[in-house]
């Protein structure tokens, strides 16, 4: 079936490579003239019917590609391409919209296109999740807390925290040195404020620091059991559903 394909890529060798592979894998697809910048993409999408599939580089010559979505509502599936943001790339693995790491590999391109052709009706809702993740990855994350202490305040550095946990609706920070502090934030607020490259929400009660992980072992029903370097008596379990995401976060 004929499809119109739009490539948004600011490096001509990468665009040419992608065009060549698409032509070899799907000769019936029509490849539109590639675009190189956010401004060009916005203008084109505002004035033309949207393609059936878009290949979108994350970093373009005049900015990050998610800026396009602030100005145009996209109505087609997207395969992201990137040579950067390794952590963001891992996140894409858990969404219906796929990604390709540059330089593009022909077999990976085939797998991505098969995935989209098979689950095309499920792709679009995930686009917003990916854009939200990308925007989040650009924000400034909390590095310290200012906590009440006696007649004033004291500072707690995020880097000193081994893990955060919720107990009886009270949020605690367990420090590397073994002490604890009570925090006013909720679990959801902390999850938004902490750098996702360093902190992972293991379950409903615990957010752990990457540097605090000592050992990871397989548990029953596909779960993972995590042991910490300092608080070795604390057993943390990762559900089967979150296990792939956790292993990717740890660099597996």
C-alpha positions as CSV (number, residue, x, y, z in Angstrom):
1,X,0.0,0.0,0.0
2,X,1.4,3.4,-1.0
3,X,2.3,5.7,1.9
4,X,3.7,9.2,1.9
5,X,6.8,9.4,4.1
6,X,8.2,12.7,5.5
7,X,11.8,12.8,6.8
8,X,12.8,15.7,9.1
9,X,16.6,15.5,9.5
10,X,19.2,18.3,9.4
11,X,22.1,16.1,8.3
12,X,22.0,15.2,4.6
13,X,24.0,12.0,4.8
14,X,21.6,10.7,7.5
15,X,18.6,11.7,5.4
16,X,20.0,10.1,2.3
17,X,20.8,6.9,4.1
18,X,17.3,6.8,5.5
19,X,15.8,7.5,2.1
20,X,17.9,4.7,0.5
21,X,16.9,2.1,3.1
22,X,13.2,3.0,2.9
23,X,13.3,2.7,-0.9
24,X,14.9,-0.7,-0.6
25,X,12.5,-2.0,2.0
26,X,9.3,-0.4,0.8
27,X,9.6,0.5,-2.8
28,X,5.9,1.4,-2.9
29,X,6.3,4.2,-0.4
30,X,6.7,7.8,-1.7
31,X,9.3,9.8,0.1
32,X,8.7,13.5,0.3
33,X,11.5,16.1,0.1
34,X,13.3,16.0,3.5
35,X,13.0,19.0,5.8
36,X,16.0,20.2,7.9
37,X,14.7,22.6,10.6
38,X,11.9,23.2,13.1
39,X,10.7,26.3,11.3
40,X,10.6,24.4,8.0
41,X,8.7,21.5,9.5
42,X,6.1,23.8,11.1
43,X,5.5,25.7,7.9
44,X,5.2,22.5,5.8
45,X,2.9,20.8,8.3
46,X,0.7,23.8,8.5
47,X,0.3,24.0,4.7
48,X,0.2,20.4,3.5
49,X,-1.7,17.2,4.3
50,X,0.1,15.3,6.9
51,X,2.1,12.2,5.7
52,X,1.3,8.6,6.6
53,X,4.5,8.3,8.5
54,X,7.1,10.7,9.8
55,X,10.8,10.1,10.6
56,X,11.8,12.8,13.1
57,X,15.3,13.7,14.3
58,X,15.3,14.9,17.9
59,X,17.9,17.6,17.5
60,X,17.5,19.9,14.5
61,X,19.6,22.8,13.2
62,X,17.4,25.4,14.9
63,X,16.2,23.6,18.1
64,X,14.7,20.4,19.5
65,X,12.0,18.8,17.4
66,X,9.4,18.6,20.1
67,X,9.0,22.4,19.6
68,X,7.1,21.4,16.4
69,X,4.3,19.9,18.5
70,X,3.8,23.1,20.4
71,X,2.7,24.7,17.2
72,X,1.2,21.9,15.1
73,X,-1.0,19.0,16.0
74,X,0.5,15.9,14.4
75,X,-1.9,13.4,12.9
76,X,0.4,10.6,11.9
77,X,2.7,8.0,13.5
78,X,6.3,9.0,14.2
79,X,9.6,7.1,14.3
80,X,12.1,9.2,16.2
81,X,15.8,9.2,15.2
82,X,18.6,10.3,17.4
83,X,22.4,10.3,17.9
84,X,22.0,11.7,21.4
85,X,20.1,11.3,24.7
86,X,20.8,7.7,25.5
87,X,18.3,7.7,28.4
88,X,15.5,9.1,26.2
89,X,16.2,6.4,23.7
90,X,15.7,3.8,26.3
91,X,12.4,5.3,27.3
92,X,11.1,4.9,23.7
93,X,11.4,1.2,24.0
94,X,8.4,1.0,26.2
95,X,6.1,3.0,23.9
96,X,4.3,2.1,20.7
97,X,6.2,4.8,18.8
98,X,9.7,3.5,18.0
99,X,13.1,5.1,17.6
100,X,16.2,4.6,15.5
101,X,19.7,5.3,16.7
102,X,21.9,7.0,14.1
103,X,23.6,5.9,12.0
104,X,20.4,4.1,10.9
105,X,20.6,0.3,10.7
106,X,18.6,-1.3,7.9
107,X,17.4,-4.3,10.0
108,X,16.3,-2.0,12.8
109,X,14.5,0.2,10.3
110,X,12.6,-2.9,9.0
111,X,11.6,-3.9,12.6
112,X,10.4,-0.4,13.3
113,X,8.3,-0.2,10.2
114,X,6.8,-3.6,10.8
115,X,5.9,-2.6,14.3
116,X,4.1,0.5,13.1
117,X,2.3,-1.3,10.3
118,X,1.1,-4.0,12.8
119,X,0.0,-1.7,15.6
120,X,-0.7,1.5,13.6
121,X,-4.0,2.2,15.3
122,X,-2.3,2.3,18.8
123,X,0.6,4.6,17.9
124,X,-0.8,8.1,18.2
125,X,-1.7,8.1,21.9
126,X,1.9,7.4,22.8
127,X,3.3,10.4,20.9
128,X,2.1,12.7,23.7
129,X,3.8,10.5,26.3
130,X,7.1,10.7,24.4
131,X,6.9,14.5,24.0
132,X,6.2,14.9,27.7
133,X,9.2,12.8,28.5
134,X,11.4,14.8,26.2
135,X,10.3,18.1,27.6
136,X,10.8,16.7,31.1
137,X,14.4,15.7,30.2
138,X,15.2,19.3,29.5
139,X,14.1,20.7,32.8
140,X,16.1,21.6,35.8
141,X,15.9,19.0,38.6
142,X,16.0,19.4,42.3
143,X,19.4,19.3,43.9
144,X,18.6,20.1,47.5
145,X,15.8,20.4,50.0
146,X,15.4,23.2,52.6
147,X,14.0,21.6,55.7
148,X,12.8,23.2,59.0
149,X,15.4,22.8,61.8
150,X,15.1,24.2,65.3
151,X,14.5,28.0,64.8
152,X,15.5,28.0,61.2
153,X,16.3,25.7,58.3
154,X,18.9,23.2,57.1
155,X,19.9,22.0,53.7
156,X,19.6,18.4,52.5
157,X,21.4,17.5,49.3
158,X,19.7,15.2,46.9
159,X,23.0,13.5,46.3
160,X,23.1,12.4,49.9
161,X,19.9,10.4,49.6
162,X,20.1,6.6,49.3
163,X,16.3,6.2,48.7
164,X,13.0,7.9,49.4
165,X,10.1,5.9,50.9
166,X,6.5,6.5,51.9
167,X,5.3,5.1,55.2
168,X,1.9,5.9,56.8
169,X,1.4,8.8,54.3
170,X,4.7,10.4,55.4
171,X,7.6,10.8,53.0
172,X,11.1,10.0,54.3
173,X,14.5,10.4,52.8
174,X,16.9,7.7,53.9
175,X,20.5,9.2,53.7
176,X,23.7,7.4,52.8
177,X,25.0,7.9,56.3
178,X,22.0,6.0,57.8
179,X,19.9,8.8,59.2
180,X,16.4,9.9,57.9
181,X,14.6,13.1,57.3
182,X,10.9,13.8,56.8
183,X,10.0,15.6,53.6
184,X,6.8,17.6,52.8
185,X,6.6,16.4,49.2
186,X,4.4,13.6,48.0
187,X,5.7,10.6,46.1
188,X,4.3,12.1,42.8
189,X,5.9,15.4,43.4
190,X,9.3,13.8,44.1
191,X,9.0,11.7,41.0
192,X,8.6,14.9,38.9
193,X,11.3,16.8,40.7
194,X,14.1,14.2,40.7
195,X,16.4,13.6,37.8
196,X,15.2,10.3,36.2
197,X,18.7,9.5,35.1
198,X,19.6,9.1,38.8
199,X,16.3,8.1,40.5
200,X,13.9,5.3,39.7
201,X,10.5,4.7,41.3
202,X,10.7,1.1,42.2
203,X,7.1,0.8,43.4
204,X,4.4,2.8,45.1
205,X,6.4,3.3,48.2
206,X,10.1,3.7,47.2
207,X,12.3,5.8,44.9
208,X,15.9,4.6,44.8
209,X,19.1,6.4,43.8
210,X,21.1,4.6,41.1
211,X,24.4,4.8,43.1
212,X,22.7,3.0,46.1
213,X,22.1,-0.2,44.2
214,X,24.3,-3.1,45.3
215,X,22.8,-6.2,43.7
216,X,20.0,-7.2,41.4
217,X,18.7,-10.8,41.4
218,X,15.8,-12.5,39.7
219,X,12.8,-13.2,42.0
220,X,9.6,-15.2,41.4
221,X,7.0,-14.4,38.8
222,X,9.5,-12.3,36.8
223,X,10.2,-9.8,39.5
224,X,13.6,-8.4,40.5
225,X,15.0,-8.2,44.0
226,X,17.2,-5.2,44.6
227,X,19.7,-5.0,47.5
228,X,21.2,-1.6,48.5
229,X,24.8,-0.9,49.4
230,X,24.1,0.8,52.7
231,X,20.7,-0.4,53.9
232,X,21.3,-4.0,53.1
233,X,18.4,-5.1,55.2
234,X,16.0,-3.2,53.0
235,X,14.6,-5.5,50.3
236,X,13.1,-3.8,47.3
237,X,11.1,-5.6,44.7
238,X,10.5,-4.5,41.1
239,X,7.4,-5.8,39.4
240,X,7.6,-8.0,36.3
241,X,6.0,-5.1,34.3
242,X,8.7,-2.6,35.4
243,X,11.6,-5.0,35.3
244,X,12.6,-4.2,31.7
245,X,12.4,-0.5,32.3
246,X,14.5,-0.8,35.5
247,X,17.2,-2.9,33.7
248,X,17.4,-0.4,30.9
249,X,17.7,2.4,33.5
250,X,20.6,0.5,35.1
251,X,22.3,0.2,31.7
252,X,21.5,-3.4,30.8
